[in-house]
Amino acid sequence: MNTVKKIYENMPEIINVPKEFIHKKGEVIIIVEDDVPKKTLFIKDFYGFIPDFPERASQGTYDERMAL
């Protein structure tokens, strides 16, 4: 998989695609940042954001450990 990430301060009307990506299957995701204060994001903040993101499987029960 090849990926390209581009952040625009001012989104153009037309977005150019790299020549090697033309006529290939791909996905474009556009996230518009409103005037929201910047905060540190963690991977858990994106959980469930993309519809095809798989649901997390059950972790089961943990073994009991004896304290030393």
N, C-alpha and C positions, 0 to 999 in steps of 0.2 A: 504494500500500500504506500502510495506517495501522498504527502500532505503539504499544503501551503497554508500558512496563517498570515493574514495581513490585517493590520489595525489602521483604520482611517480616522483622522481627526475630523475630516469633512467628507462624508460619503459621496462619491461621484455618482452620476446618473448611470454610467456604464462601467462595469467591472471587467477588466481584462483577465482572461484565463490563460495560463501558460500553454504554449503551443503544443507541448507533449500531452496535454490533457484533453485537447479538442477531439470530439467524436468518440469519447470513452464514457463509460458509465461512471457517474460520480454523484456527490451530494454536496449541496451548498447550504450552509447554516449562517443566517445573518442574525446577530444579536445586537439590538440597538441599546446603547447605554444612555438612559435619561440622566438628568442632573441629580444623580444619587451620589452621596459621599462615598469615596473609595474605602473599601474595607478589605482586610485579608480574607481571601476565599480558600476554603479547603475542599478536597475532592468530595466530601460528604455533602457540600452545598449544592453539588450538581446531580446528586442521586435522583433518578426519576425524571430529570430534565428532558432527556431525549426519549421519545416514545418507544423506540426499539431497545432501550436499555433493559437488560434482563432483571427480573425481580431476584432479590437475594434469597438463596436457598436456606432452609433451616440449618442452624449450626449444631443442633442436637444438644445433649446434656454434657456437662463437663464432669470429668472424674474428680472425686474428692481427694484432696491431698492432705497428708498428715503434716502438721507443723513440727518443726525440729526444735 
